[in-house]
């Protein structure tokens, strides 16, 4: 990473990715902008290749693909290099003898250091990608003198404390699920609501659940949820609120406390002031709650939920309703697996 910024003073950054990697980029965007003082765009890889205009101010692109074989991300790298824009490939498992495709293509490479994650719905790799990109933000800021040494060390410590606390978050999330298992196992229609950087947490949490549970999980930013989608919530719709106490909490907190007494399927990841303190709320006391790093920890309960709910419903992950789509609409190269 230091090589990528040693000879470049970036003016604009672009993240290109698909799926879970795209959600990880969304989770990091505000942090990256805050510490680097640079504008950051997050663009779906297919859109970047086929629709996005290349601006002269763009001088560094992060191409993110955990397994490194996403055809859309590969095409995006090809386009960037046609315009002579340096690319940082962000990917996994670089200690393999055979590097994956985007690792071979990038001008620079960042290993997300999670090894090879064999399961289809990614969880470990999501958190590893978010953390890696946040550390990249700190290094860019340090090299471009946007961050003092004191701030640099403080943020690194907050990240370290957050990561070291994740086992407690996992344990608390498992306990939270099992306390509510009889109800959660019945869910067939759900919404997930977040705000700020944790809107990405809502998107990724919803994605993990629908990938495994195979029932609808719709994700919304809190204000956009109030502008229409709230009307869809009936007595059989389950609601999950991602609720760290940062800007946006002042909106989601009264929303939750109002809905909680009207809908027994209303759950919160994070404490809710003034609400009925019952088993549906996973208390904030289990999290470190450093503002820049809540995206690392508030996703964990949704990942745990996705796993245990799919187990409770006895779903088979390797059986798909439309198995032939992967043959006509390829998203991975032949090198995949």
C-alpha positions as CSV (number, residue, x, y, z in Angstrom):
1,X,0.0,0.0,0.0
2,X,2.8,2.4,0.8
3,X,4.2,1.8,-2.7
4,X,0.9,2.9,-4.2
5,X,1.0,6.3,-2.6
6,X,4.7,6.9,-2.4
7,X,4.9,8.3,-5.9
8,X,1.2,9.4,-6.2
9,X,-0.7,12.1,-4.3
10,X,-4.2,10.9,-5.1
11,X,-6.9,13.5,-5.8
12,X,-9.8,11.0,-6.2
13,X,-10.3,7.4,-5.3
14,X,-12.7,4.8,-6.8
15,X,-13.7,1.4,-5.3
16,X,-15.0,-1.1,-7.9
17,X,-16.4,-4.4,-6.7
18,X,-19.5,-6.6,-6.8
19,X,-21.6,-8.4,-4.2
20,X,-20.1,-8.6,-0.7
21,X,-17.0,-6.9,-1.8
22,X,-19.1,-3.9,-3.0
23,X,-20.8,-3.8,0.4
24,X,-17.5,-3.8,2.1
25,X,-16.4,-0.8,0.0
26,X,-19.6,1.0,0.9
27,X,-18.9,0.4,4.6
28,X,-15.5,1.9,4.3
29,X,-16.3,4.9,2.1
30,X,-17.0,7.5,4.8
31,X,-14.1,6.5,6.9
32,X,-11.8,6.7,3.9
33,X,-13.0,10.2,3.0
34,X,-12.8,11.4,6.6
35,X,-9.2,10.4,7.2
36,X,-7.8,11.0,3.7
37,X,-9.7,14.2,2.9
38,X,-10.2,12.7,-0.6
39,X,-13.5,12.2,-2.5
40,X,-14.3,8.5,-2.8
41,X,-16.7,6.8,-5.2
42,X,-18.0,3.3,-4.8
43,X,-19.1,1.9,-8.2
44,X,-20.4,-1.6,-9.1
45,X,-17.8,-3.2,-11.3
46,X,-20.1,-3.8,-14.2
47,X,-21.3,-0.2,-14.1
48,X,-17.7,1.1,-14.0
49,X,-16.8,-0.8,-17.2
50,X,-20.0,-0.1,-19.1
51,X,-21.3,3.3,-17.9
52,X,-18.8,5.2,-15.8
53,X,-16.9,8.2,-17.2
54,X,-13.2,8.4,-16.3
55,X,-12.4,11.7,-14.8
56,X,-8.9,13.3,-15.1
57,X,-8.8,13.6,-11.3
58,X,-9.1,9.8,-10.8
59,X,-5.6,8.5,-10.1
60,X,-6.0,5.4,-7.9
61,X,-8.6,2.6,-8.2
62,X,-9.2,-0.1,-5.7
63,X,-10.5,-3.3,-7.4
64,X,-11.9,-5.6,-4.8
65,X,-12.7,-9.3,-5.3
66,X,-12.2,-11.7,-2.4
67,X,-11.6,-14.7,-4.5
68,X,-10.1,-12.6,-7.3
69,X,-12.0,-14.2,-10.1
70,X,-15.0,-11.9,-10.6
71,X,-15.4,-11.3,-14.3
72,X,-16.9,-7.8,-13.8
73,X,-14.0,-6.7,-11.6
74,X,-11.5,-8.1,-14.1
75,X,-13.2,-6.1,-16.8
76,X,-13.1,-3.0,-14.6
77,X,-9.3,-3.4,-14.1
78,X,-8.8,-3.8,-17.9
79,X,-10.7,-0.5,-18.5
80,X,-8.7,1.3,-15.8
81,X,-5.4,0.2,-17.2
82,X,-6.5,1.3,-20.7
83,X,-6.7,4.8,-19.2
84,X,-3.3,4.3,-17.4
85,X,-4.8,4.5,-14.0
86,X,-3.0,2.6,-11.3
87,X,-5.0,-0.3,-9.7
88,X,-4.7,-1.7,-6.2
89,X,-6.1,-5.3,-6.3
90,X,-7.7,-6.2,-2.9
91,X,-8.1,-9.9,-2.6
92,X,-7.5,-13.1,-0.6
93,X,-5.0,-16.0,-0.3
94,X,-2.0,-14.4,-1.9
95,X,0.4,-16.9,-0.3
96,X,-0.8,-19.5,-2.7
97,X,1.7,-20.5,-5.4
98,X,-0.8,-19.6,-8.1
99,X,-2.1,-16.0,-7.6
100,X,-5.7,-15.3,-8.6
101,X,-6.5,-13.3,-11.7
102,X,-6.9,-9.8,-10.2
103,X,-3.8,-10.2,-8.1
104,X,-1.9,-10.8,-11.3
105,X,-3.5,-7.9,-13.1
106,X,-3.1,-5.1,-10.4
107,X,-0.3,-2.6,-10.3
108,X,-0.3,-3.2,-6.5
109,X,-1.9,-5.9,-4.4
110,X,-3.4,-5.9,-0.9
111,X,-4.0,-9.2,0.8
112,X,-7.0,-9.2,3.1
113,X,-5.3,-11.9,5.1
114,X,-8.3,-14.2,5.7
115,X,-7.0,-17.1,3.8
116,X,-9.3,-19.0,1.4
117,X,-12.9,-18.9,2.6
118,X,-14.5,-22.0,1.2
119,X,-18.2,-21.3,2.0
120,X,-20.2,-19.4,-0.7
121,X,-21.8,-16.6,1.5
122,X,-18.8,-14.7,2.7
123,X,-18.5,-13.5,6.3
124,X,-14.9,-13.6,7.4
125,X,-13.8,-12.1,4.1
126,X,-16.3,-9.3,4.5
127,X,-14.9,-8.2,7.8
128,X,-11.3,-8.7,6.6
129,X,-11.9,-6.6,3.5
130,X,-13.4,-3.7,5.6
131,X,-10.5,-3.8,8.0
132,X,-7.9,-3.9,5.2
133,X,-9.4,-0.9,3.4
134,X,-9.6,1.0,6.7
135,X,-5.9,0.3,7.3
136,X,-5.2,1.4,3.7
137,X,-7.0,4.7,4.5
138,X,-4.7,5.2,7.5
139,X,-1.6,4.6,5.4
140,X,-2.7,7.0,2.7
141,X,-3.4,9.6,5.3
142,X,-0.1,9.1,6.9
143,X,1.8,9.4,3.7
144,X,-0.1,12.4,2.5
145,X,0.2,14.2,5.9
146,X,-3.5,14.3,6.4
147,X,-3.3,12.5,9.7
148,X,-1.1,13.3,12.7
149,X,1.0,10.5,14.3
150,X,-1.2,10.8,17.4
151,X,-4.4,10.3,15.4
152,X,-2.9,7.5,13.4
153,X,-1.9,5.6,16.5
154,X,-5.3,6.3,18.2
155,X,-7.3,4.9,15.3
156,X,-5.0,1.9,15.0
157,X,-5.6,1.2,18.7
158,X,-9.4,1.5,18.3
159,X,-9.3,-0.9,15.4
160,X,-7.2,-3.4,17.4
161,X,-9.5,-3.1,20.4
162,X,-12.5,-3.7,18.2
163,X,-11.0,-6.8,16.5
164,X,-9.9,-8.3,19.8
165,X,-13.5,-7.8,21.1
166,X,-15.1,-9.7,18.2
167,X,-15.2,-13.1,20.0
168,X,-17.4,-11.5,22.7
169,X,-19.6,-10.0,20.0
170,X,-19.9,-13.5,18.4
171,X,-20.8,-15.1,21.8
172,X,-23.4,-12.4,22.6
173,X,-24.9,-12.7,19.1
174,X,-25.3,-16.5,19.4
175,X,-27.0,-16.0,22.8
176,X,-29.3,-13.4,21.3
177,X,-30.3,-15.6,18.5
178,X,-31.0,-18.6,20.7
179,X,-33.0,-16.5,23.1
180,X,-35.3,-15.6,20.1
181,X,-34.9,-18.7,18.1
182,X,-38.5,-20.0,18.2
183,X,-39.7,-16.7,16.7
184,X,-36.9,-16.1,14.3
185,X,-37.2,-19.6,12.8
186,X,-40.7,-18.6,11.5
187,X,-39.5,-15.5,9.6
188,X,-40.5,-15.4,5.9
189,X,-40.3,-11.7,5.1
190,X,-37.9,-9.3,6.7
191,X,-36.5,-5.8,6.5
192,X,-33.1,-4.5,7.7
193,X,-32.6,-0.8,8.5
194,X,-29.3,1.1,9.1
195,X,-27.8,4.5,8.6
196,X,-24.5,6.2,7.8
197,X,-21.7,3.7,7.2
198,X,-24.0,1.0,8.8
199,X,-26.4,1.3,5.9
200,X,-23.8,-0.9,4.3
201,X,-24.1,-3.2,7.3
202,X,-27.9,-3.4,6.7
203,X,-27.3,-4.2,3.0
204,X,-24.7,-6.9,3.7
205,X,-26.6,-8.3,6.6
206,X,-29.7,-8.6,4.4
207,X,-27.7,-10.2,1.7
208,X,-26.2,-12.8,4.0
209,X,-29.6,-13.7,5.3
210,X,-31.3,-14.0,1.9
211,X,-28.4,-16.1,0.6
212,X,-28.8,-18.6,3.3
213,X,-32.4,-18.4,4.6
214,X,-33.8,-18.0,1.0
215,X,-36.6,-15.7,2.1
216,X,-36.8,-12.0,1.3
217,X,-34.7,-9.6,3.3
218,X,-35.0,-6.0,2.1
219,X,-32.4,-3.4,3.3
220,X,-33.0,0.3,3.7
221,X,-31.4,3.5,5.0
222,X,-33.5,4.8,7.9
223,X,-34.7,8.0,6.2
224,X,-35.5,6.2,3.0
225,X,-37.4,3.5,5.0
226,X,-39.6,6.2,6.4
227,X,-40.3,7.6,2.9
228,X,-42.5,4.7,1.7
229,X,-41.2,1.3,2.6
230,X,-42.6,1.5,6.2
231,X,-46.0,1.0,4.7
232,X,-45.1,-2.6,3.8
233,X,-44.5,-3.7,7.4
234,X,-47.4,-5.9,8.6
235,X,-47.7,-8.1,11.6
236,X,-45.9,-10.9,9.9
237,X,-42.9,-8.8,8.7
238,X,-39.7,-9.0,10.8
239,X,-37.6,-5.9,11.3
240,X,-34.0,-5.6,12.3
241,X,-32.5,-2.3,13.2
242,X,-28.7,-1.7,13.1
243,X,-28.4,0.9,15.9
244,X,-24.9,2.2,17.0
245,X,-25.2,5.5,18.9
246,X,-23.9,7.8,16.2
247,X,-25.5,10.3,13.9
248,X,-28.8,8.7,12.7
249,X,-29.5,7.1,16.1
250,X,-31.8,10.0,16.9
251,X,-34.0,8.8,14.0
252,X,-33.9,5.1,14.4
253,X,-34.4,5.1,18.2
254,X,-37.9,6.6,18.2
255,X,-38.7,4.5,15.2
256,X,-37.8,1.3,17.0
257,X,-39.5,2.3,20.3
258,X,-42.7,3.0,18.4
259,X,-42.6,-0.1,16.3
260,X,-41.5,-2.4,19.2
261,X,-44.9,-2.1,21.0
262,X,-46.9,-2.7,17.8
263,X,-44.9,-5.6,16.2
264,X,-43.6,-8.5,18.2
265,X,-41.1,-9.3,15.5
266,X,-39.1,-6.1,16.0
267,X,-35.3,-6.6,16.8
268,X,-32.5,-4.3,17.5
269,X,-28.7,-4.7,17.2
270,X,-27.7,-2.0,19.7
271,X,-29.4,-0.6,22.7
272,X,-32.6,1.5,22.4
273,X,-33.2,4.3,24.9
274,X,-36.7,4.4,26.2
275,X,-37.6,1.0,24.7
276,X,-38.9,-2.1,26.5
277,X,-35.7,-3.8,27.5
278,X,-36.4,-7.4,26.4
279,X,-34.6,-10.2,24.7
280,X,-35.2,-8.8,21.2
281,X,-32.5,-6.1,21.9
282,X,-28.8,-7.0,21.6
283,X,-27.3,-4.5,24.0
284,X,-24.6,-2.0,22.9
285,X,-22.6,-3.1,26.0
286,X,-21.2,-6.0,24.0
287,X,-19.6,-3.7,21.4
288,X,-16.6,-1.4,21.6
289,X,-18.6,1.3,19.7
290,X,-15.7,3.3,18.3
291,X,-17.5,5.4,15.6
292,X,-15.1,4.6,12.8
293,X,-15.1,0.8,13.5
294,X,-18.8,-0.1,14.3
295,X,-19.0,-1.5,10.8
296,X,-16.6,-4.3,11.8
297,X,-18.7,-5.4,14.7
298,X,-22.4,-4.6,14.0
299,X,-22.4,-6.9,11.0
300,X,-21.5,-9.9,13.2
301,X,-25.0,-10.4,14.7
302,X,-26.5,-10.4,11.2
303,X,-23.9,-13.0,10.0
304,X,-24.8,-15.2,13.1
305,X,-28.5,-14.7,12.4
306,X,-28.1,-15.8,8.8
307,X,-26.3,-19.0,9.8
308,X,-28.5,-20.1,12.7
309,X,-31.7,-19.1,10.9
310,X,-30.8,-21.2,7.9
311,X,-30.0,-24.1,10.2
312,X,-33.3,-23.7,12.0
313,X,-35.1,-23.7,8.6
314,X,-33.1,-26.8,7.5
315,X,-32.1,-25.2,4.2
316,X,-29.7,-26.8,1.7
317,X,-27.3,-24.1,0.5
318,X,-26.1,-26.1,-2.5
319,X,-29.5,-26.6,-4.0
320,X,-30.7,-23.7,-6.2
321,X,-34.1,-23.1,-7.9
322,X,-32.4,-21.8,-11.0
323,X,-29.1,-23.7,-11.3
324,X,-28.6,-23.2,-15.0
325,X,-28.3,-19.4,-14.8
326,X,-24.6,-19.7,-13.9
327,X,-24.0,-21.4,-17.2
328,X,-25.5,-18.6,-19.3
329,X,-24.6,-15.6,-17.1
330,X,-21.0,-16.2,-15.9
331,X,-19.8,-14.1,-13.0
332,X,-16.6,-16.0,-12.3
333,X,-13.7,-17.0,-14.5
334,X,-12.8,-20.6,-15.3
335,X,-10.1,-20.3,-12.7
336,X,-12.7,-20.0,-10.0
337,X,-12.1,-22.9,-7.5
